[in-house]
Amino acid sequence: MVASGPTGGFLDKRAAAVLGVIFGGLFLVLFAFLFLAYSAVKSGGLGDTSDLTSGARVAILELRGEIGSGPSENGIDGEKVIKQLKKLEKDDDVKAIVLRVDSPGGAVAPSQEIYDAVKRIKAKKKIVVSMGNLAASGGYYVSAPADKIFAEPGTLTGSIGVIFMHFNVKGLLDLAHVEETTLKTGKYKDTLSPFRPIQDTDREEIQGISDDVYGQFVKAVAEGRGIPEAKVREIAEGRIYTGRRAKELKLVDELGGLDDAIAAAWQMAGQTGEPRVQTQPREREFSVRDLMRGAFQGAAAGVRDGVVRAAPQGMMFLAPSLVPAP
């Protein structure tokens, strides 16, 4: 039986007050944790491993994942990479830049924008590329204008070419008894429509575009590497090379890892002694909501990471999916 007299009411109020203090305290602890985490992220404490704030140094900028033009947790945001490069370009203490490239390529325009930025900055500061496991197609495109390129003997690189993907889902629609109707102005408006088989007009139109972009790729490599365009076309055609073979073909300059690239950049910049290194964080905007989501929905991340991404469509500088033997 619940007490209903004056004493019972007093006990109820006291219990409510105690519970309020407990839950309020827990909330304050959680809030303090989130605030500290947010402050650490905003200050770069979770991304920038360098404590260098002044003096001559080499900056390392990581380009890891597929190249795109927007925010991506596991890819390269071309716009943010260019912002980082501009920041390093304006920093007089940054004497050289090392790009750590581990990418299968990606979208055409962002790859070209990064290429242009590297080419522009190269006129002011030394830029060295250190290739990781894979630096192919768009990953090679952004590397081509560097002063020097390092790759491991087993690095996969090259894949100089353009791919345009098309998927025909008409069979699936037929199975589902779904009929698609297209109304258009101009015979090319539904080029590569996924609701019908590819047609001759599609092939002609897209092949022309692919040849144009491929020519731009070849020219960029020829200018960046100092190789005649005819020679680039001979070794291109989408072929993938190991780092060792790429060195023989003059697609890369030296065999070595990140430390070798840093030492070379430091020396090329006219510096002596041990290189002083500044590691750039992979830029990502964090908010309190991000931290709250991480605190309360951590389990969902595992589910999300297990979802297979849909195959990309459209024109890409993208290497074929390869899994090197261990």
N, C-alpha and C positions, 0 to 999 in steps of 0.2 A: 504494500500500500504506500502511495506517495504522500508525504506529509504536506498538509495544506495550511497549517497554521503559520504564525509569524516565524517560528524557528525554521520550518521547512523552506519558507521563501528566502530566508537569509542564507541557508545552505545552498539553495539553487543559485543565488546570485554570486556567492563565493566561488562555487564550482565553475560558473560561467566566466568569472574573472580570471581564475587560474588557467582555464583552457585558452582564454584570449591571450594571456601572457605567453603561454607555450607556443601557440600557433603564430603569434606576432613575432616572437623571437626567432622561430624557424624561418619565417618570411624574411626577417631582417638579415639572417645569416645567408640565405639564398641570394638575396638582393646584393649583399656585400660581395659575395663570390662572383656574381655576374658582372658587377661593376668593375672589380679588379681584373677579371678576364677581358672585359671590353677595353679597359685602359691599356692592358698589355698588348692587345691586338692593334689598337689604334696607334700605339707608339712603335709598332714594328717588333715588339719583343718576341713574337711567335713566328716571325718570318725572317728577320735580318739577323744573321749570326755574327755580324761584324760590329766591333765597337769603335771603328774608325770614323772620326768626324771631320778630320782635317789632315792635310799633308798629302803628298803624292801617293796614289794608289791605283790598283787595277780593279775595275768593277766587273763582277760576273753577273750576267743576266741569263736566266734559264728560260729556254723555249722548249717546253715539254708537252707533247700531246698533239692533237689535230688542230690545225690552224683554222680559225674562224674569225668572225667580225663582231662577236658579242660575248657577253659573260659566259664562262664555262668552267665548271669545277675541275674537269680533267682535260682541258684543252688550252689552246693559246688564243687569247683575245687580242687580235691584231691591233685594235685601237689602244689598249693599255700598254702593249709592248712599245708602240711608237711614242707614247707619253713618257715611258721610262727612258727610252733612248734620248729623247729631247732633254730630259732632266740631266742625264749623264753628259750630254753634249755641252750643256751650259756650265757644268761643274768644272772649274779650272783645275781642281786637285785630281780629278780623274784623268789620268794620263793615257789610259788604254782601256778597251772594253773586250771582255771575253764572252762570246755567246756560246752557251752550252746547249747544243741543239740535239734533241731526241724526239723526232717527229716524223710521221709517215706522210706529212703534207697536209693538204686540206683545200680550202676555198681559194680560187684564183686571185681575186682582187686583194684580200688581206695579205697574201703571200707577196704580191707585187708591191704593196704599200710598205711592208717591212723591208723588202729589197731596196726600195728607193731611199728609205731612211738610213739604212746601213751604208749605202753608196754615198749619200750626202755627208754623213758624219765621218766617213773614211777620209775625206779631204782635210779634216781637222785633227782627228785622233786615230791611232792605230786600233784596228778591230781584228781580233783573232777568233776563229771558230773552233770549238772543241766538239766533235761529233760523239754522241753516245752510242747506244745500241743500234739506232735507226735514224738516219737523216736523209730521207729519200723524197723525191718529187718536190713538193713545196718546201719540205725540210732542206733540200739541197738548194732550191731557188733562193731562199733567204740567206744561205751561206755563201753563195757564189761571189758576191762582191767583196768579201773580207780580204784583208791583207795577207792572211795566211790561214790555211785550214788544216787542222789535225784530226786524224781518225785512228781508231784502233784497227789492227789487221782484220778483225772479224766484224767491224762495223758494216752495216748494210746501207749503201748510199746509191746515188744515181737516180734511176727511174725518171729520167728526163722525158716527160711526155704529158699528155692531157687525156683525161677520161671523162666521158659523158654517159651517165647511167640512165637507162630507160627500163621501166617495169610495165608489163602489160597484165592488167588484172581482169581483162574481159572474161576469161574462163571462170574466175570466181564469181563474177556478177551473173553469168549464165547459170551457174549452179544454184545461186540464191534467187534466181528468177527476177533479177533486177535489170531493168532496161535503162540505158543511158542515152540521152539526146543532147547534141551539141548544136547551138546556134552561134554563128560567128560572122565577123566581117573580115574578109581577107583570108586567103587560103593557108597562110602560115600561122594563123592565130592559135590553133590548137596543135602546133608542132610537138611531137613526142607525147601526145595525149596517152595516159595510162589505160584509157578505156577502149583502145583499138590497137591492132597490130601496127608496127612501124611501116611507113610508106616511103616511096622513093623520094618524095619531096622533103620528108623529114631527114632522110639520109643526106641528101644534097645540102640542105640548109645547115644542119649541125656539123657535117664534115667540113664545110667551109669555115665555120666559126672555130672548130677545133684546130684546123690547119693554121688559122691566123694566130690563135693563142699559142700554139706550139712554136710557131715562128718567133713569137715574142720571147718564149722561154729559151729557145736556142740562142737568140741574140743576147739575152741577159747573161747566159753562161759564157758565151764567147767573149763578151766585154769584161765580165768579172774575172775570168780565168786567163785571158789573153790567148785564147785558142781560136783559130779560124772557124767561122760558122760551118763550113763544109766538114771540118773534122769533128765538130760537136755533133752534127747530124749522123755521122758514121757511128759514133759511140753512144748515141742517145736511143731513140726508138723505144723508150720505156724500160730499157734493160737495167737490172739491178746489179751492182758490183760490191765486192768486199772492199774494205778499206785498202787492203794490200793492192788489189787490182786497180782501184781508183787512183792510187798514187802513181802506178805505172802509166795510166792514161792522163795524168796531170789534172785530174778532177780534185785531188787533195794534194797538199804539199808535203806533209810529214806524217809519220806513224807515231802515235803517242796519245797520252791521256790528258786529263784536265790540268794536272800539275805542269806538264810540258807546255801546254798552251799558255798558262799563266806566266811561266818563266819567259817564254818567247815574247809575250806581249809587253812584259816589264822591260826586257832588254831592248825591244824595238822602240819603246817610248823613251829610250835614252837614260833609263834609271839603272842604278847599281845596287848591290847588296841583295838582301832577301826581299822578295816582292811583298808589298803590303796590299792586302786583299779586302775588298768591300763586296759582300754578297747581297745582291738585290733580292728583296722578298718578292714572291709571286703575288702581284697586286690583286686584292679582292676586297671589295667593300663589305665590312661587317657591321651589323647593327645589333641592338639589344634583342630584337626579335630573332635574329639568327642564333644568338646565344641561348635564348629561351627555348627555341626549337631544338637545339642540341641537347639541352638539359632534360627536356621532357619527351623527346621523340628520337632518342638515340637508336632505339631498336629499328625504327623505320628506315634508317640509313642502310642497314644490311639488306633489307628488302629492295630498296631503291637500286643499290649497286648490283643486285642480282638480275635486274631487268635488262634484257638485251636491247640495245639501241636499234632503232629502225635504220635500214640501209640508207645512206645519203643519196640524194638525187641531184642532178644538175652537173655542171662542169666542175671538175676538181683537178688539182695537182695532188694526186693521191697514189701512194704505192700500193701494190697488191698486198693482201694480208699474208705475212710470212711469219712463221714461228721458228727461229733458229734452233738447231739441236743444241742441247746443253753441253 
